[in-house]
Amino acid sequence: MFNESEFLSFVNRATVPYYLSFIAITISSLVLPFFLLINRIGQKVWLILFLSVLMNLGWLFESFVIHVTSIHQDIVGVPNPSYESLLPYKREVDVIYKGVILGLVIFISNFIYQKKYRNV
C-alpha cells in the first residue's frame, strides 16, 4: 500500500510543525470541490471563480509545503544553505502564468459573448 518513505513523508507533513499546512491543503483539495455540488453555489459564477482560486491556492500551498519540508530535511546542520532551493520551480511558474492567461481569455470571451447575444 505505502512505501516506508511515502508513509514517513506523510507523517512528517501531517504532524508537528506542519499540521496547520496539512489541514489547509486537505480543506482546499478535498472539501472545497464538494461545495460545487450544491446547486445555489454551483450556479453562481463569482462563487465558482472564488472557489477555483482557493483550490488553486491550495495546490500552490501544497507545492510550497513540499519545498519547505524537503529543505527542512536537507538543510539540518548545513551552515550556508542555497536560497535558490526556496524559489518555485520553473514549471510551477509556467503553470501559474498559463492558468492566469487562459482564465482571462475565457472570462473576456464569455463577457463579449454575453454582450453580443444577450439582447437578441
Phi and psi in degrees as a GROMACS rama.xvg file:
@    title "Ramachandran Plot"
@    xaxis  label "Phi"
@    yaxis  label "Psi"
@TYPE xy
-113.2  143.67  PHE-2
-74.4951  162.179  ASN-3
-67.0287  -37.8803  GLU-4
-68.5644  -38.7463  SER-5
-64.3225  -42.0198  GLU-6
-65.4213  -40.4743  PHE-7
-68.4018  -36.6203  LEU-8
-68.2963  -35.8817  SER-9
-63.1406  -46.5826  PHE-10
-64.7618  -38.0321  VAL-11
-64.3629  -39.8353  ASN-12
-80.0795  -24.9925  ARG-13
-91.743  -7.76332  ALA-14
-116.336  -176.639  THR-15
-57.3574  138.365  VAL-16
-93.1721  15.1307  PRO-17
-106.844  13.4406  TYR-18
-70.1808  -32.7142  TYR-19
-67.2151  -40.3051  LEU-20
-68.2015  -35.8253  SER-21
-64.4637  -39.4362  PHE-22
-65.6929  -42.2024  ILE-23
-63.8913  -40.7687  ALA-24
-65.0364  -42.6161  ILE-25
-63.2354  -42.9234  THR-26
-65.1565  -45.6143  ILE-27
-72.1958  -29.1299  SER-28
-92.983  -32.8731  SER-29
-108.742  -33.9501  LEU-30
-91.8189  -46.1641  VAL-31
-60.0718  -38.2649  LEU-32
-61.5967  -27.5196  PRO-33
-71.7194  -19.3624  PHE-34
-67.0069  -22.9758  PHE-35
-70.7833  -15.4735  LEU-36
-79.6391  -15.0714  LEU-37
-77.032  127.619  ILE-38
-60.3112  -43.2335  ASN-39
-64.7064  -33.9633  ARG-40
-82.0063  -40.6654  ILE-41
-69.493  -13.3047  GLY-42
-100.11  -5.65394  GLN-43
-101.905  121.391  LYS-44
-63.4103  -41.8034  VAL-45
-68.9626  -34.09  TRP-46
-69.9157  -37.2057  LEU-47
-64.327  -42.3931  ILE-48
-62.0447  -44.4125  LEU-49
-62.744  -44.9656  PHE-50
-65.8592  -37.4868  LEU-51
-67.389  -36.442  SER-52
-65.2437  -41.9064  VAL-53
-63.9876  -38.5441  LEU-54
-67.8401  -38.3534  MET-55
-69.6393  -36.1515  ASN-56
-63.7673  -34.1681  LEU-57
-63.2482  -39.3801  GLY-58
-64.1069  -43.756  TRP-59
-66.1069  -37.3617  LEU-60
-66.6019  -37.0305  PHE-61
-63.269  -42.0013  GLU-62
-61.8504  -41.9924  SER-63
-61.7522  -41.9144  PHE-64
-65.2938  -38.3359  VAL-65
-63.5616  -42.1054  ILE-66
-61.8866  -46.8884  HIS-67
-65.7438  -42.5884  VAL-68
-67.2395  -37.5334  THR-69
-69.8077  -37.1593  SER-70
-67.6476  -39.5455  ILE-71
-61.7923  -38.5236  HIS-72
-75.9896  -31.6899  GLN-73
-83.0356  -30.5782  ASP-74
-96.748  -1.92577  ILE-75
-59.756  116.527  VAL-76
88.7006  -0.899941  GLY-77
-88.5361  125.472  VAL-78
-71.5391  -38.8563  PRO-79
-125.488  88.2649  ASN-80
-73.9855  154.795  PRO-81
-83.1345  122.077  SER-82
-83.0432  -3.55919  TYR-83
-67.2929  -25.4354  GLU-84
-72.7562  -13.1639  SER-85
-80.9158  -18.8647  LEU-86
-76.4587  150.738  LEU-87
-69.0198  155.799  PRO-88
-68.1059  156.058  TYR-89
-61.8368  -34.9058  LYS-90
-62.8315  -40.4994  ARG-91
-66.2897  -41.0065  GLU-92
-65.7916  -39.8094  VAL-93
-62.5661  -41.3818  ASP-94
-64.1957  -39.3113  VAL-95
-64.4776  -48.3689  ILE-96
-61.7149  -46.8144  TYR-97
-64.3405  -37.3094  LYS-98
-66.1608  -41.5574  GLY-99
-65.2017  -43.8748  VAL-100
-65.5144  -44.7502  ILE-101
-63.5393  -41.8384  LEU-102
-62.5259  -41.9915  GLY-103
-66.2638  -39.9856  LEU-104
-63.6016  -45.0317  VAL-105
-65.5423  -42.1326  ILE-106
-63.7225  -44.6449  PHE-107
-68.7807  -40.1836  ILE-108
-66.8731  -36.5417  SER-109
-65.7468  -40.0159  ASN-110
-63.1224  -44.0214  PHE-111
-65.9803  -41.7817  ILE-112
-61.6787  -45.0553  TYR-113
-67.288  -37.0111  GLN-114
-64.4628  -39.8669  LYS-115
-75.2014  -42.011  LYS-116
-106.649  0.0365183  TYR-117
-72.166  -35.6617  ARG-118
-84.8548  -1.03501  ASN-119
